[in-house]
Amino acid sequence: MSGKSCFLKFISNSFKHNLFKNTSSKHTMLKKAPSLRKRFILAGTILISAIALVTIQFVFSYSQKLADLSYDRLLLSALLQMDENIVFVDDEVSIDIPWSAFATLAQASDDRIFYRVESSRNGFITGNEALITHPPQSSELGEMQFYNQEFSGELIRFAWLEREVTEADTQETVRIALGQTRLAREDMSAGITIQTIRLIVFIAVVAIALIAVVSHLVLRPLRRITELLEARKPGDLTPITINTPKETLQLKNSINHFMERLQTNLQQLENFTAESAHQLRTPLASLKALAENARDQTTPATQKKDLANIVLQCEKLNQTVTMLLNQAVVSHRLQTQNLLPIDIVNLSYQSCMDQAVIALNQGVFLSFETKVEKVMILGDSFSLQQMLNNLIDNAIRYSDVNESVQQSVDICLEQEGDQVKIRVVDYGRGISNEEKPLVFERFYRGRYEVPGSGVGLAIVKDIANRHKAHIQIKNTEPKGATIEIIFPILSVFDSDNRF
């Protein structure tokens, strides 16, 4: 079975195991989770109830005004009939109240009628002498007023008119107050209110029911997405292609983007696992062969030579494993860690200090040149440290060490506008134009006589891409290779908006 098949089987089995293990906990969490549909229905119910209460209050007030308006017209008609029958008899004001005036008010059969007619000169003329009433607001002569006032323990609706009566040389003021109890008015208002309340409650119930139905339809795309994802087989990370409304389109796009990233990560992990297995299989087989040869040797000198080869092969294997582990750590950090402001000058200097002793042990002189004291970029310090270490280590290993000539590796840092450039310069054999596009591929090695794993520059490329840096290879004059990385400098806006 190939490494790819084993990897996919492992991922599938792990997914199924975790799915079975977490099924019960998912059901528990689902029961405890707040329901978006219930919130939608509750919010709609509260809103409709508030509107219904306001409407009922408005209808109650309006029904009272409508009842007063209807029965005030009867009072007005009766009062005008009484006013028309005011005459002077023997130089005194007299009134003959027509039967039709009270017949008009008799339409409200359960109500009682109170009235009082008086003049400014003669005082009380007719009606209920105990009835003392005046409108709450002063009025002009001939102006009709309607108002409510308590009398005999009841609330009475009064119509009030005060006007001048003139005949020959006689002129005086006559006041007419005609009142009616409010029983018919209250009955009419209550009838209108009750019928309206019934209609409002019916409309509210229908509206809430429609909200419940509509919420089910509105949230249906979410359920379709959920059902589609749950019905998928383990490892199926293809994009969701169902049509969704605009409101859920962004959610679908986010899920598709997430699955695309996950698919990329899984593909990278699969390739990394397969390639790592291939890279480790060769030195392990070589170690086994060397160990078997050492075991079968009979002379101490030959056996010692084979053991030395075993130690050398172990060192190469250790270097390969270390690079692979570093790549795994860097890949994880690039996916999970936020980029923060970092002084690239200080970081580059520290990397040179870390590699200086290693370079001297291999006969290479390491130098660091810069004219700036501090340049801030957005980055991950651990990843950038690994990138610089790999670049410097690669330059050291590919420098042609000659006992008569001192070899050197130069690290130059300079700022140009809103960019900062880091150049790692070696004076070895250089890189041909055909090999330049290949050196950043994982496990590619241009010169197999130089120890290495073929992973270092691949890690450098990944880190540069994460930091939005541009990387290129140039020729060193008179010979050698220069790897140049250009980073964008941190701006004020970038410092407030982390990656």
N, C-alpha and C positions, 0 to 999 in steps of 0.2 A: 504493500500500500504506500502511495507517495506521501511526502510530507504535507502537501496541500490537502489531500483527502483526509489525513489524520487530523489536521488542524480544523477542517470543517466539521468533522465528526465530533471533535472535542467541543467546539463551540455549540453545536446542536444539542449534544447531551447535557452540557452545562445549562443551556437555556431551558430545556425541558425540566431538569431537576429543580432549578430555581422557580420555574412557573408553577410546578406542583407544590413546592414548599410554601409558596407565598399566596396560594389560592384562598385559603381560609382568612388570612390577614387582609387580603384585598376586599373580601366580602364584608369584613368587619369595618374596614375603613370606608367602604362605600355606604354602609348604613349610617355611619357617623358624619360623613361629609355633608356639608350644606347643599341643598338642592337649588339650583338656579331657577328651575321652573317654579318651585314653591315661592321663592323670593319674588319672582315676576308676578305670580298670582296675588301674593300678599300685598305687594306694592300697588297693583291695580285695584285690589279690593279697598285698600286704605284711601286711594285717590278717589275712587267712585263713591265711597261712603262719605268722604268730606264734601264732594260736590253735591251729593244727595241731601246732606244736612243743610248746606247753604241754600239749596233750592227749596227745601221744605220751609225753612225760615222765611225765605222770600215769598213763597206762596201763601204762608200764614198771614204775613203782613199785607200782601196784596189782596187776599180774600176779604180781610176786614175793611180795607179801603173800598173794595168793590161793593160789599154789602152796605156800607155807609152811603156810597154814591147812589145806589139803587133806592134805598129808603129815604135818603135826604130829598130826593125828588118828590116823594109823596108828602113829606113835611112841607116842602116848598109850595107844592100845589095847594095844600090845605091852608097854609099861612096866607097865601095870596088871596084865597077866597074869603078868609076872615078879614083881610085888609080892605077888600073891595066893598065890604058891607059896613064900614065905619062911616057914620053920618052924624050931623048935628041935629039934635032934637031939643027945642026950647033952649037954644044957646048952650047946650051941653052935648058932650060926645056920647054917642050911643052906638052899639054894635048889635047886629042881628046875625048870629052865626048860622050859616046855611047847613042843612043836613048833609049836603054833598061833601062838605069839608071833612067831616068825621067819617063819612062813607069811604072816602079815599084811604084814610088811615086804617079802616077796618079790615083791609086786606091782611094785616098782621093780627089775626084774631086773638092771639094770646097776649098781646101787648096792651098796656094801659096808656091812656093819654092824659097829659096835664097841660093846662094852659092858663095864662094870666094876661089880661088886658088892662092897661092903666094909662092915665094921661097926666101931663105935667100939672094941670090945674085941678082936676077933680080927683086925682089919685086912682085907687083901685076902681075898676069898672065892672069886670066880670071875670069868672074863672075861679081858680083856686087861690084864695086870699093868702094862704100860708106859703104859697110858692114864691120864694124870693130868689131870683136868679139874674145874673148879669154876665155878659160874655167876658172871657178872660182878657180880651183886648178891646181897647176903645175903638169905636167905629163912627163913621160919618153917617149923617141922616140918609135914610133910604138904602143903606148897605145891609145886605143879608149876611148873617153869620150862623155857623153851625159849630156846636161844641158839646162836650160831655160834662155832666155834673151829677153828683149824688143828691138824691132827694128821697125821703121816706125810706132810707136804707137801700135804695136801688140806684144803679147807674142809668141816668136818663140822657137821651140824645135830644138836644134842644135846637130849635130854629128861632132866631132872634131878629126882630125888625123894629127899627125906631125911625119914625118919619113925622113930618109936620102935616097937620090937617088945617086947612084954611077955608073959611066960609064968611062972606061979607066982611065985617070988621073983626071977626074972631079968628085967632090963630093960636094953636097950641101943639104940643108934641105928644104923640101917642106911641106907646111901646107894647109890642105883642111878643110874648114868649110862648111857644108851642113845643111841648116835649112828648117823647114816646119812649117806653122802655125798650131794651135792646134784645129781647128774646128772639124775635124773628131775624134780626141782624146776626146774632150769634149762631143761630141754626143755619142760616145761609152760609156764613163764613166757615162753620165746621163742615158742612156738606161739601163745599168746594175743596177745603183742605184735605178731608179724608179721601175723596176721589183722586185728588192729585197725588197724595201720598201713596195710594195704591198703585197708581201709574208709575210713579218714580221708583218704588220698590220693585215693581215688575221689570222696569227697564234696567235697574241696577243688577238684579239677579241675572237677567239675560246677558248683560254686559260682562259680569264676572264669569258666567259660563262660557261666553265667547272668548274671554281672555284665557281661560283654561284650555280651550280647544286650540286657539291660535298659538299659545305658548308651546303646545305640543308640536304644532307644525313648524313654528319658528326654530325650535331646537332640534328638529329632525335632522338637519345636516350634521350637527355635532354627533348625534347618535349613529348616523351613517358612517362618519369617519371612525368612530369608536368600534363599530361592528366590523368595518373593513380591516382595521388594524388587528383586532382580536382574531379574525378569521385567517390571518396570514400564517404561513409556515415560518418556523424559526429560521432566521437568516435572510428572510425576504425584506429587503430594504429598498425596493423599487418605489418611485414617487407615487403619490396618490393622484389619480387622474379623474376622479368623479367631479361633476360640475357642482359648485357650491355658490351660495349668494356672496355678495360683496362683503358682508359683515363677517363671514367665516373664511373668506379667501385668504386673508393675511395669516390666519391660523393654519390653513392648509399649506401655504407657502413656507411658513416657519417649520412645520413638521417635515415637509419635503427637504428643506435646507438642512435640517438636523439629520435626517436619514442619509442625505448625500454626504455630509461630513462623517457620519458614522461608517458609511460604506467605504469612504476613502481611508479612514483610520483602520478599518478591518482589513482592507486590501493591503495597506502598508504593513500592517502587522503580519499578515499572511506571507507577503513577499519577504519581509525581514526574517520571519521564522524559517522559511524555506532556504533563503540564502545563507542565514547563519548556520543552519544545519549542514549545508554544503561546505561552508568554510571551516567548520569545526571537524567535520568528518575526515578531511585530508590530514591535518596535523595529528589527530588521534590515531589514524591508521599508521602514520609515520612513526609515532611514539611506540606503538605496538610492535612494529617491525624492528625498530632499534632495540627495544627491550628484549625481543626474542634473540636478536643477534648477540647482544651482550650476555645473555644467559648461555648461549651455545659456545661462546669463545672460551678457549682453554688457556691462552696466554694472558697474563695480567696487563701487558701493554695494549693489546688489542681491545681487551675489555674496558680498560680505562678510556680509550679513545671513543668507544661506543657510548660509554656513560657520559662523556663530555658532549657528544652529539644529542643525547637525551636531554641534558640540561639546557642546551641551546634551543632545542625544539620546544621544551617547556616554556622557555622565556618567550618564544614567538607565540605560543598558544596563549600564554598569560596576557600578552599584549593585545592579541585579537579579542580575547574575552573581555578585557578591560575596555577596549574601544566599543565593543557591542553593548556593554552595560552602560557606558557613557551615552551612547546613541539612544538607548531606551529611556534613560533619565531625561535627556535633553528633549526627546520627542514628547514625553509626558509633560514636561514643564511648558513647552511651547503651546500645548493644547489647553493647559489649565491655568497657567500663571498670567496675571496682568502685567503689562509693561509699565515700569515706573521710571522716573527721572534718574539717570545714572551719569556720572562724570566719566566719559570715555577716555579722557587723558590719563586719569589715575588708574583706571582699569587696565589700560594698555601697558602702563609702567609696571604694574604689579605682575602682569603676565611675563614681561621681559625679565623681571627679577626671578620669577619662578623657574624660567627656562635657562637662566644664565649659567648655572653650574653644569647642567646637562650639556649645554653647548660647549663649554670649555673642556669637559671630559672627552668630547669628540673632536677637539681641535678646531672649534669654530668660535670666532669672536662675535658676540651679540651686542648691537648698538641700538639705542633708542633716541630719535631726534624729533623735536617739536618746538614750535615758537609760541604756542598758546599754553596757558596754565590750566584752563578749565573749559570744557565744552560739554554741555548737557544734551543727552539724547534720551528717547524712551526705549527702555530695553529690560531684559532679564539678565542680571549680573552673572548668574551661574552659567547660562547658555553662552553669553558673550565671552566669558572666561574660557570656556571649552573651545569656542571658535578660535580665539587668539592663540591658545596653547596648541591647537592642531595645526594652525598655519605656521607657527614658529617651528614646531617639531618637524613638520613636513619640509620646511626650508632647510633645517639643520641636516636632516637625513639625506637630502638630495644635493647637498653641497659636496663638491669633489675635494676631499681632504688630501692635501699634498704636504709632505714633511718639509719641503723647501719653501712653500708659499702659505701664508696665513689666510685661511678662508674666513669670511664674515657673512653675517646675516643682518641686514639693516631694517629696522622698523621705523617708518616715518609717518608722522601724523600732522596734518595741516588743515586749516579751516578755509573754505572758499565760499563766501556768501552764506547761504543758509544750509550748507552741506559741510561735512567733515570727512576727509579721506584718510584711510589707513592703508599704507603700502608695506608689504612684507617682501623684501628683496633678497634673493639669493644669487650666487655667482657660480652655480653648477653648470650642468650641461644644457639646462633649459628644457622647454616643452615645445615640441613641433606643432605646427598649425593643425595637423591632422588630429593630434591628441588633445588639443585644448578643449574641444566640446565634450570629451569623454572623461576627463579627469575628475569631474564632480559626480560621476555615476558610482553607485555603491559597489565596492569590491573590485573596481578597476585599478590595475597597477601597471604603470608604464615600464618600470624597470624591476624585474623580479629579483635581481641581485641585491637590491636595497630592501632591507627588512621593513615590513609594514603589513597592514591589514586591508588597505584599500577602502577604509570607511571614513577616515578623517576628513577628507575634502567633501564627502557627501554630507556629513554633519554640518560642515561650514556652510554649504549651500542652503540647507534647511534653515539654519539659524538666520542667515542673511535674508531669506525670503520672509520669515516671520517678522523681522525688524524693518521690512520695506527698504532694504539696502540693495544697492546694485553692486554686483561682483564681476570682475573681469580679469583676464590674464594678459599680461604684456611681456614683451621680451626685455631682458636686462642687457644693457650695453656695457662691455662688449659681448658678454654671454651670461646666461642664467635666465631666471624667470621672476617676474614681479606680479604678485597677486594684489589687486587693488579693490578695496571695499569702500563704497560711498554711502554714508548714513545721512538721513535728514536730521537737522538740528532741532532740538525741542523748542517749540514756540510757546507763547503765553496761552494760546488756545489749546494746544495739545496738553499742556500741564494741567488744565482744568477738565480735560476729557480723556481719560485713560482708555487704552485699547482693551 
